Amino acid sequence: MNTSSSPGAGSPGSPPLSRLLELTADVVAAVRAGRSLTDALAACPPPARPGTQALAFAVLRRWGSAAAAREHLAPRTPPPVVDALLTSALALLWPDEAPPYPDHTLVDQAVTAARHKVPAAAGFINAVLRRFIREREAVVAQAVRQPLGAWNHPDWWVQRLRHDWPTQWQALLAQAQQRPPMVLRVNTRRVSRELYLERLAAAGLRARPVAGPGWEQAVILAEPCPVDRLPGFSAGEVSVQDLAAQLAAPLLLDDAPPLPEGARVLDACAAPGGKTAHLLERRPDLHLLALDADPARLAKVDDTLRRLGLAGPQVATRAADARQTAIWWDGEPFDAILLDAPCTASGIVRRHPDIRWLRRPEDVSALARTQAELLEALWPLLKPGGRLLYATCSLFQAEGRGQIDAFLQRATPDGPRVAKDSPGHLLPLADNARQNPDAALADGFFYALLHKP
């Protein structure tokens, strides 16, 4: 699924805007009730899914502002389905340099959607939207005076970023509102990056290579597109993977000394399999075990490996909680371990705008406990001289630097050592530590490469 969509409707076979607004309201209401955007979108009829996804992304990025405006215009909270439709329409009417629809079209179609979905609320929705258009400047000014309306993130999230990144928190919140680029990873076992760029051009897709260590396979598209438009996607020539995520395999594999031929490698939290596949693209000789606690998600790892032609007798997948080593470990230590730990995913909120509305403050400490348990369980499984790469797609220091600092403090004097070129926190900003303009396009991540004496 392409998560970089922009609002739009009217493509061949696409339902009318009123129908897409109905479905968007359903999706937004589901997210507000605690369901993931991915799951909610899966319930949409396939022909309507791309348009609904595009609208839902736009709405969820501006839900805080729209909710503040709705509260000002209609202080009594409407029923959830009415509130979701009204707030979605307000988000799409929000001031924008390139509005997705003319005001009159959006209002007309939102009222049509209401007449079909909740007829008794059609007049109410019509009145509120028309008032918003008449008083838009004043209502927007009022909404953005509230933290929720100004930042489009929960207040606890804003405060945590402000604490962790006192000089950069505002830039991080602003960046989270931007559409992310669509980044590809060329499977150079099958086709060179240069040749694949030529194939993209022949397909009418503008793209460019990315410079920098670890990004030898990376390509950025000028505009996102469905994966079925990518040349050779089904044949395993390319994958979709963010720049930050593409650093995991080179960080683990390319550090000195080189891993031995046929090295045993564990990918401890592997689903959906992008990093697993990248490890094997770079080192097909690896004996790799990919674990994930969720069997349904683990099936995606198998699918990815088959599509890329990377499945084989030396590669195994297993559904298991990596912390429960007595259940799945055969007793033979690993040369290298990738621990891409469960986290709040606060660094990838551009791609998953529902995350900010689904997470709760207590999730940070709960996930930090899980991360600590994984580190404690997996470290003893590493050979002397081996390495473990700890990764999270989080901006929160409790899941990054704070987690590793605590692990090092618990360790014995001859315990883990952090590699001197270990990246640490990679912020999706122009001034981040990699000093590469393209690095600002990457998701927020944390990496710590630990060596075992």
C-alpha positions in Angstrom: 0.0 0.0 0.0 1.3 3.5 -0.8 1.0 5.6 2.3 2.0 8.8 0.6 -1.3 9.6 -1.1 -2.7 13.0 -1.5 -6.4 13.8 -1.5 -8.2 13.2 -4.7 -11.3 11.6 -6.3 -12.8 11.2 -9.7 -10.3 8.8 -11.3 -11.7 6.2 -13.6 -13.8 3.7 -11.5 -13.6 5.8 -8.4 -16.8 6.4 -6.4 -18.2 9.9 -6.1 -16.8 12.2 -3.5 -19.9 11.9 -1.4 -19.3 8.2 -1.1 -15.6 8.6 -0.3 -16.5 11.1 2.4 -18.9 8.5 3.9 -16.2 6.0 4.0 -13.6 8.4 5.3 -16.0 9.2 8.2 -16.2 5.5 8.9 -12.4 5.2 8.9 -11.9 8.3 11.1 -14.5 7.1 13.5 -12.8 3.7 13.7 -9.4 5.3 14.4 -10.9 7.5 17.1 -12.4 4.4 18.7 -8.9 2.8 18.8 -8.7 0.9 15.6 -5.6 1.2 13.3 -6.0 3.0 10.0 -4.7 0.0 8.2 -7.4 -2.3 9.6 -10.1 0.3 9.1 -9.1 0.8 5.4 -9.1 -2.9 4.8 -12.9 -2.8 5.4 -13.4 -0.4 2.5 -14.6 -1.7 -0.8 -11.5 -2.1 -3.0 -12.6 0.4 -5.7 -13.0 3.0 -3.1 -9.9 2.2 -1.0 -7.3 4.5 -2.7 -9.6 7.5 -2.6 -10.6 6.9 1.0 -7.1 6.4 2.1 -6.0 9.7 0.5 -8.8 11.6 2.2 -8.3 9.8 5.6 -4.6 10.7 5.5 -5.4 14.3 4.9 -8.0 14.4 7.6 -5.9 12.6 10.3 -3.0 15.0 9.7 -5.4 17.9 10.5 -7.7 16.2 12.9 -6.6 18.3 15.9 -7.2 21.6 14.1 -10.5 20.4 12.7 -11.6 19.1 16.1 -10.8 22.4 17.8 -12.8 24.2 15.1 -15.8 21.9 15.4 -15.8 22.4 19.2 -15.9 26.2 18.6 -18.7 26.0 16.0 -20.7 23.2 17.7 -19.8 23.0 21.4 -22.1 20.0 22.0 -20.3 16.9 20.7 -22.4 15.2 18.0 -22.7 11.4 17.8 -19.5 9.8 16.7 -20.5 9.2 13.0 -21.8 12.7 12.6 -18.7 14.2 14.4 -16.4 12.1 12.1 -18.1 13.3 8.9 -18.2 16.9 10.1 -14.7 17.0 11.3 -13.4 15.3 8.1 -15.1 18.0 6.0 -13.7 20.8 8.2 -10.2 19.3 7.8 -10.6 19.3 4.1 -11.9 22.9 4.1 -8.9 24.0 6.2 -6.8 26.8 4.5 -4.4 25.3 2.1 -2.2 26.6 -0.7 -3.7 23.9 -3.0 -7.1 23.0 -1.6 -8.2 19.5 -2.6 -11.7 20.7 -3.7 -13.5 24.0 -4.1 -15.5 25.0 -1.0 -18.9 24.6 -2.6 -18.1 21.1 -3.9 -16.9 19.9 -0.6 -19.9 21.2 1.3 -22.4 19.9 -1.3 -20.8 16.5 -1.2 -20.5 16.4 2.6 -24.2 17.2 2.8 -25.0 14.5 0.3 -23.0 12.0 2.3 -24.9 13.1 5.4 -28.3 12.6 3.7 -27.3 9.1 2.9 -25.6 8.2 6.1 -27.4 10.2 8.8 -30.3 12.1 7.2 -31.3 13.9 10.4 -27.9 15.5 10.6 -27.7 16.9 7.1 -29.0 20.3 7.9 -26.8 20.6 10.9 -23.7 19.7 8.9 -24.6 22.1 6.1 -25.1 25.0 8.6 -21.8 24.3 10.4 -19.7 24.0 7.2 -21.2 27.1 5.7 -20.6 29.1 8.9 -17.0 27.8 8.9 -16.5 29.1 5.3 -18.0 32.5 6.3 -15.9 32.9 9.5 -12.9 30.8 8.4 -10.2 33.3 9.3 -11.5 33.9 12.8 -12.3 30.2 13.5 -8.9 29.1 12.4 -7.2 31.8 14.6 -9.3 30.5 17.5 -8.5 26.9 16.9 -4.7 27.3 16.6 -4.6 29.0 19.9 -5.2 25.6 21.5 -2.2 23.2 21.5 -4.3 20.5 19.8 -5.3 22.8 17.0 -1.8 24.3 16.6 0.2 21.1 16.6 -2.2 18.3 15.5 -0.8 16.0 18.1 -2.0 15.1 21.6 -0.6 17.4 24.2 1.3 14.6 26.0 3.1 13.9 22.7 4.0 17.5 22.2 5.3 17.8 25.8 7.5 14.7 25.4 9.1 16.0 22.2 9.6 19.3 23.8 11.4 17.6 26.8 13.5 15.3 24.6 14.3 17.9 21.8 14.1 21.4 23.4 15.5 23.2 20.3 13.9 21.0 17.6 10.5 19.9 18.8 8.6 22.5 16.8 10.4 21.5 13.6 9.7 17.8 14.3 6.0 18.4 14.8 5.9 20.5 11.6 7.7 17.8 9.7 5.2 15.2 10.8 2.6 17.1 8.9 4.4 16.7 5.5 3.8 14.0 3.0 6.7 11.6 3.0 8.6 10.6 -0.2 8.2 7.2 -1.7 11.6 5.5 -1.4 12.5 2.3 -3.2 15.2 -0.3 -2.5 16.5 -1.9 -5.7 17.3 -5.5 -5.4 20.8 -5.3 -6.9 21.1 -9.1 -6.9 18.7 -8.9 -9.8 19.2 -5.5 -11.5 21.6 -2.6 -11.0 20.3 0.7 -9.6 21.4 2.5 -12.8 19.4 0.1 -15.0 16.4 0.3 -12.8 16.4 4.1 -12.9 16.3 3.8 -16.7 13.3 1.4 -16.4 11.5 3.8 -14.2 12.1 6.6 -16.7 10.8 4.4 -19.5 7.6 3.8 -17.4 7.1 7.6 -17.1 8.2 7.6 -13.4 10.7 10.3 -12.4 13.2 9.2 -9.9 16.8 9.8 -8.7 19.4 7.9 -6.8 20.3 8.7 -3.2 24.0 9.3 -2.2 25.6 8.3 1.0 26.8 5.2 2.9 24.2 2.5 3.3 22.0 4.0 0.5 23.6 2.3 -2.5 20.3 0.6 -3.3 18.0 3.6 -2.6 15.9 5.5 -5.1 13.5 8.4 -4.4 10.4 8.8 -6.7 9.4 12.3 -7.6 5.8 11.4 -7.0 4.3 8.4 -5.1 2.6 5.7 -7.2 0.9 2.4 -6.6 3.4 -0.5 -6.4 1.8 -2.2 -9.4 3.2 0.6 -11.5 6.7 -0.1 -10.4 8.6 -2.1 -13.1 9.6 -5.5 -11.9 7.9 -5.2 -8.5 6.1 -8.6 -8.7 9.3 -10.1 -10.0 11.3 -9.1 -6.9 13.4 -6.4 -8.5 12.4 -3.6 -6.0 10.8 -3.0 -2.7 9.4 0.1 -0.9 11.5 1.0 2.1 12.2 4.3 3.8 15.8 5.7 3.8 16.2 5.3 7.6 15.0 1.7 7.5 17.5 1.0 4.7 20.4 1.7 7.1 19.7 -1.3 9.3 21.3 -4.0 7.1 24.5 -2.1 6.2 25.0 -1.1 9.9 24.7 -4.7 11.0 26.6 -6.3 8.2 29.3 -3.8 7.1 30.9 -3.1 10.4 34.4 -4.5 11.0 35.4 -7.2 11.3 33.4 -8.8 8.5 30.9 -11.5 9.5 32.2 -15.0 8.5 30.8 -16.8 5.5 27.5 -18.5 6.4 27.2 -16.4 9.6 24.2 -17.1 11.9 22.0 -14.0 12.1 18.8 -13.5 14.0 16.1 -10.9 13.0 14.3 -10.9 16.3 11.1 -8.9 15.4 11.1 -9.4 11.7 7.6 -8.6 10.3 6.8 -7.4 7.8 10.2 -8.5 6.4 11.8 -5.5 4.7 14.9 -5.5 6.8 15.1 -9.3 6.7 15.1 -9.2 2.9 17.6 -6.4 2.8 20.0 -8.5 5.0 19.8 -11.4 2.5 20.1 -9.1 -0.6 23.4 -7.9 0.8 24.6 -11.3 2.1 22.7 -14.3 0.5 25.1 -16.7 2.3 23.6 -15.9 5.7 21.9 -18.5 7.8 19.1 -16.3 9.0 16.3 -16.9 11.5 13.4 -14.4 11.4 11.1 -14.3 14.4 7.9 -12.5 15.0 5.4 -13.0 17.8 2.4 -12.4 15.4 1.9 -15.4 13.0 -0.2 -13.3 10.7 2.5 -10.6 10.4 5.1 -13.3 10.1 3.3 -14.6 7.0 4.2 -11.2 5.4 7.9 -12.0 5.9 7.5 -15.3 4.0 5.6 -13.5 1.2 8.3 -10.8 0.9 11.1 -13.4 0.8 9.3 -15.4 -1.9 8.6 -12.3 -4.0 12.3 -11.3 -3.9 13.5 -14.8 -4.5 15.3 -14.9 -1.1 13.6 -17.9 0.5 15.8 -21.0 0.8 16.9 -23.8 3.2 19.3 -21.5 5.1 16.5 -19.0 5.9 13.9 -19.9 8.5 10.9 -18.0 9.9 9.2 -18.8 13.2 6.3 -17.4 15.1 7.6 -16.8 18.6 8.1 -14.1 21.3 11.9 -13.4 21.1 12.0 -12.9 24.8 11.0 -16.6 25.4 14.3 -18.0 24.3 13.7 -21.4 26.0 10.9 -22.0 23.4 12.7 -21.2 20.1 16.5 -21.1 20.6 18.5 -24.1 19.6 21.4 -23.2 21.9 23.8 -22.2 19.1 24.9 -18.6 19.5 24.5 -16.0 16.7 27.2 -13.9 15.0 24.8 -11.0 14.7 21.3 -10.0 15.9 19.0 -7.4 14.5 16.6 -6.2 17.2 14.1 -3.8 15.6 12.1 -3.5 18.7 8.4 -2.8 19.1 8.0 0.9 19.8 5.6 3.9 19.7 6.5 4.4 16.0 6.6 8.1 16.7 9.3 8.6 14.0 7.0 7.3 11.2 3.9 9.4 11.9 4.1 11.0 8.5 3.4 7.6 7.0 0.9 6.5 9.6 -1.0 9.6 10.8 -3.3 7.5 12.9 -0.4 6.6 15.3 -0.5 10.0 17.1 -4.3 9.5 17.9 -4.0 5.8 18.9 -1.0 6.0 21.3 -1.4 6.9 25.0 1.2 8.3 27.4 1.5 5.0 29.2 2.4 3.2 26.0 5.9 4.7 26.1 6.8 3.2 29.4 5.1 -0.1 28.6 7.0 -0.4 25.3 10.2 0.6 27.0 9.8 -2.3 29.4 9.4 -4.7 26.4 12.5 -3.3 24.7 14.5 -3.8 27.9 13.3 -7.3 28.2 14.3 -8.1 24.6 17.8 -6.7 25.1 18.3 -8.7 28.3 17.0 -11.9 26.7 18.9 -11.7 23.4 22.3 -10.4 24.5 23.3 -13.8 26.0 22.6 -15.4 22.6 25.3 -13.5 20.9 28.8 -15.0 20.3 31.8 -13.4 21.8 32.9 -10.9 19.2 29.4 -10.7 17.8 27.2 -7.6 17.3 23.7 -6.6 18.1 21.9 -3.7 16.3 19.2 -2.2 18.4 16.7 -0.1 16.4 13.4 1.7 16.9 11.4 4.0 14.6 10.9 6.4 17.5 11.8 10.0 18.3 11.3 9.5 22.0 14.5 9.1 23.9 13.0 6.7 26.3 13.0 4.2 23.4 16.4 5.2 22.1 19.3 6.7 23.9 17.7 6.3 27.3 17.0 2.7 26.7 20.6 1.9 25.6 22.1 4.0 28.4 20.1 2.0 30.9 21.1 -1.3 29.3 24.8 -0.4 29.5 24.5 0.6 33.1 23.0 -2.8 34.0 25.7 -4.7 32.1 28.9 -6.1 33.7 32.2 -4.2 33.2 33.1 -6.5 30.3 29.7 -6.1 28.8 28.5 -4.4 25.6 30.4 -1.6 23.9 28.7 0.9 21.6 30.4 1.2 18.2 32.0 4.6 17.8 30.1 5.3 14.6 26.8 4.1 16.0 24.2 6.6 14.6 22.1 7.1 17.7 19.0 9.3 17.0 18.4 10.1 13.4 16.0 13.1 13.3 14.1 13.8 10.0 15.5 17.3 9.9 18.0 19.1 7.6 20.5 19.4 10.5 20.6 15.8 11.6 23.9 14.2 12.2 24.4 12.5 8.9 25.0 15.9 7.2 23.4 14.7 4.0 20.5 16.7 2.5 18.6 13.5 1.7 18.8 12.5 5.3 16.1 15.1 6.1 13.7 13.0 3.9 14.2 9.9 6.1 11.9 8.8 8.9 12.9 9.3 12.5 14.9 6.4 13.8 17.3 5.3 16.5 20.2 2.9 16.0 22.7 1.6 18.5 25.3 -1.0 17.3 26.6 -3.0 20.3 29.7 -5.2 20.3 30.2 -8.2 22.5 33.8 -8.5 23.8 
